[in-house]
Amino acid sequence: MPYKVTVDRDRCRGFACCTRIEPKVFQLDEEGKSTVVAPQGASDRMLLLAAEECPTEAINIVDEESGKRVWPRPQWV
C-alpha cells in the first residue's frame, strides 16, 4: 500500500534520525529541519521505520488508498 509522508515542521527539532535511516527521502533544510525531498525514494516499511525513530513524532504517514493515518498511531483514550 502506498504511503504519503509529510513532516510537521512545528514538531521537528532536527534530530536527523530520519535522514540517517532514509537519506534519499529526508534531508535537513537551511533551518535544520527535516523535509521530504523524494517521497517515493523508499519502501513503505522504511518510511515507517524512519517515522517511528523520530523522537518528536514529526513525521506523518497516511495510507493513500484508505486515507487512514498510519503514523503517529492514534492515541487511545
C-alpha positions as CSV (number, residue, x, y, z in Angstrom):
1,M,0.0,0.0,0.0
2,P,1.5,3.4,-0.9
3,Y,2.1,5.9,1.8
4,K,2.1,9.6,1.8
5,V,4.7,11.1,4.1
6,T,5.0,14.6,5.4
7,V,6.9,16.4,8.1
8,D,5.3,18.6,10.7
9,R,7.8,21.5,10.8
10,D,6.5,22.8,14.1
11,R,7.3,19.5,15.8
12,C,10.7,18.8,14.0
13,R,13.7,19.6,16.1
14,G,16.3,18.5,13.6
15,F,17.5,15.3,15.4
16,A,18.0,13.9,11.9
17,C,17.1,10.3,12.7
18,C,15.0,10.2,9.6
19,T,17.9,11.4,7.4
20,R,20.2,8.7,8.8
21,I,17.6,6.0,8.0
22,E,16.4,7.3,4.6
23,P,18.7,10.0,3.2
24,K,17.1,9.6,-0.2
25,V,13.7,10.7,1.2
26,F,14.6,13.1,4.0
27,Q,17.1,16.0,4.2
28,L,17.6,18.8,6.6
29,D,16.9,22.2,5.2
30,E,18.6,25.6,5.9
31,E,16.7,25.8,9.2
32,G,18.0,22.4,10.3
33,K,14.5,20.8,10.0
34,S,13.6,17.7,8.0
35,T,11.9,18.0,4.7
36,V,10.7,15.3,2.3
37,V,12.7,15.5,-0.9
38,A,11.8,12.2,-2.6
39,P,8.6,10.7,-1.2
40,Q,8.8,7.7,-3.4
41,G,12.5,7.1,-2.6
42,A,11.9,4.3,-0.1
43,S,9.7,1.4,0.7
44,D,6.7,1.9,2.9
45,R,8.4,-0.3,5.5
46,M,11.5,2.0,5.6
47,L,9.3,5.2,5.7
48,L,7.5,3.8,8.7
49,L,10.8,2.9,10.4
50,A,12.1,6.4,9.9
51,A,8.9,7.8,11.3
52,E,9.0,5.5,14.3
53,E,12.5,6.7,15.1
54,C,11.6,10.4,15.2
55,P,11.7,11.4,18.9
56,T,9.2,14.2,18.4
57,E,6.8,12.3,16.1
58,A,7.1,15.0,13.5
59,I,6.8,12.5,10.6
60,N,3.2,11.9,9.5
61,I,2.3,8.9,7.3
62,V,-1.1,8.3,5.7
63,D,-2.1,5.3,3.6
64,E,-3.0,6.9,0.3
65,E,-5.5,4.2,-0.6
66,S,-7.6,4.3,2.5
67,G,-6.8,7.8,3.7
68,K,-6.1,6.4,7.2
69,R,-3.3,7.7,9.4
70,V,-0.6,5.1,9.8
71,W,1.8,7.1,12.0
72,P,1.8,8.5,14.5
73,R,-0.6,5.9,15.8
74,P,-3.9,7.3,17.2
75,Q,-3.8,7.7,21.0
76,W,-6.3,5.5,22.8
77,V,-8.4,7.2,25.5
